[in-house]
């Protein structure tokens, strides 16, 4: 081992220096990647561990660099024996060219995958679904599956290329594989929640619960899916707040934009209105909206009256339903509400506001006179037995 270290000390020095430079340059990028990819609790824990790991790696690389320098200086032939034209040519022919080929082929293969996977995924989805879904579903599903497949395949390519490079550098990878296996078992016991997230994410992909761009409700949050991978789902709600939800916490998911969406509008009208006339006006408004040049292409079936939904305290509620293209239900509902209000104003149909009618009992034909208290002369409403001022019993009116 010592002889191998001395013979390859110049290359070890170069490699360790290169790795140290990469670590120093990529420190901030790694912190940002951890903040984006992990939950808040995991990010806090990793923020505490990362500086320790960083300084340990830097210290180890500096020790390797120092040992390589000492090995070069103390070798029998000195520095000149390690750096010769013949040695460089021999290393380039035996190892340099294979290393360069590995890097080039890996880069080209990853580039081909990035270009080919989206097209293959889209073709596969269209062949399997046979036009049963909307165009938006195909776009979102293709983008979601392609992203995961490209990321996963890229990781596999990097790992394979790394092991091949280590083999070309005459580094025995058997101890590394054994150490990785032991480390994987240790991490598995300590990261059960992370494994749960990945398994849940896998089933979300396989069962097609939702895709990037869908509006969903998961873990009590509603928003548009901005990012979806095997570990987490990222939503952005109407307030612009981004929610990062581990897939392991998702037990129920509700997709608002799968294939088609629905307009549901409850219209309140006064109790004195003719419901047949109201139904006619609402159905007319729905047909006019479906014939509109702007909103018509968004509507699959014109909104129309379904039934009398309920008797409210101040109004009768009439429900309207209509099918629209995915994610268009809120836009179409807003326009329908505006047109219903305008049509009711033109036709004189009342949209009541909450009010209470006070009923004091049955009124008689003869108006009752107030009762005067004999003691304090304060008038009291008819029907009172005692004076509201002094409490004296009131005498009943004569006759």
Long-range contacts (C-beta under 8 A, 24 or more apart in sequence): 4-170, 5-67, 5-68, 5-71, 6-71, 6-75, 8-170, 9-68, 9-69, 9-71, 9-72, 9-75, 9-82, 10-68, 10-72, 10-82, 10-83, 11-91, 11-169, 12-64, 12-68, 13-65, 13-68, 13-69, 13-72, 15-169, 16-61, 16-64, 16-65, 16-68, 17-65, 19-61, 20-58, 20-61, 20-62, 20-65, 23-54, 23-57, 23-58, 23-61, 24-58, 27-54, 37-231, 37-232, 38-231, 38-232, 39-232, 39-244, 39-246, 40-244, 42-194, 95-168, 95-169, 98-168, 99-165, 99-168, 99-169, 102-161, 102-164, 102-165, 102-168, 103-161, 103-165, 106-157, 106-158, 106-160, 106-161, 109-157, 110-153, 110-154, 110-157, 113-149, 113-150, 113-153, 113-154, 113-157, 114-150, 117-146, 117-149, 117-150, 117-153, 118-142, 118-143, 118-146, 121-145, 121-146, 121-149, 132-259, 133-259, 134-259, 134-260, 134-325, 134-326, 136-213, 136-257, 136-325, 136-326, 136-327, 137-211, 137-258, 137-259, 137-326, 139-213, 140-211, 140-212, 140-213, 140-214, 141-208, 141-211, 143-211, 143-212, 143-213, 144-205, 144-211, 144-212, 144-228, 145-205, 147-212, 147-228, 147-229, 148-205, 148-228, 148-229, 148-230, 151-229, 193-246, 193-248, 194-231, 196-248, 197-230, 197-231, 197-232, 197-246, 197-247, 197-248, 198-230, 198-231, 198-247, 199-248, 200-247, 200-248, 200-250, 201-228, 201-229, 201-230, 201-231, 201-232, 201-233, 201-247, 202-230, 204-228, 204-233, 204-247, 204-250, 204-253, 205-230, 209-253, 209-255, 210-253, 210-255, 210-258, 213-257, 214-255, 214-256, 214-257, 214-258, 215-255, 215-256, 215-257, 215-327, 216-253, 216-254, 216-255, 216-256, 216-257, 217-253, 217-254, 217-256, 218-245, 218-250, 218-252, 218-253, 218-254, 219-245, 219-249, 219-250, 219-251, 221-245, 222-256, 256-327, 256-329, 257-326, 257-327, 258-326, 259-326, 260-300, 260-323, 260-324, 260-325, 260-326, 261-323, 261-324, 261-325, 261-326, 261-327, 261-328, 261-329, 262-321, 262-322, 262-323, 262-324, 262-329, 263-303, 263-320, 263-321, 263-322, 263-323, 263-324, 263-329, 263-332, 263-333, 263-336, 264-319, 264-320, 264-321, 264-333, 265-303, 265-319, 265-320, 265-333, 265-336, 265-337, 265-340, 266-309, 266-317, 266-318, 266-319, 266-320, 267-317, 267-318, 267-319, 267-320, 267-340, 267-351, 268-312, 268-314, 268-315, 268-316, 268-317, 268-318, 268-351, 268-352, 269-315, 269-316, 269-318, 269-344, 269-349, 269-350, 269-351, 269-352, 270-315, 270-316, 270-349, 270-350, 270-351, 270-352, 271-315, 271-316, 271-352, 272-350, 273-316, 273-349, 273-350, 275-308, 275-316, 275-318, 277-347, 277-349, 278-318, 278-349, 279-305, 279-318, 281-343, 281-344, 281-347, 281-349, 282-318, 282-320, 282-340, 284-343, 285-336, 285-339, 285-340, 285-343, 286-320, 286-322, 286-336, 288-339, 289-332, 289-335, 289-336, 289-339, 290-322, 295-331, 295-332, 295-335, 297-325, 298-324, 298-325, 298-328, 298-331, 298-332, 299-323, 299-324, 299-325, 299-328, 299-332, 300-324, 300-325, 303-332, 303-336, 313-354, 313-356, 314-352, 314-353, 314-354, 314-355, 315-351, 315-352, 369-397, 371-395, 371-397
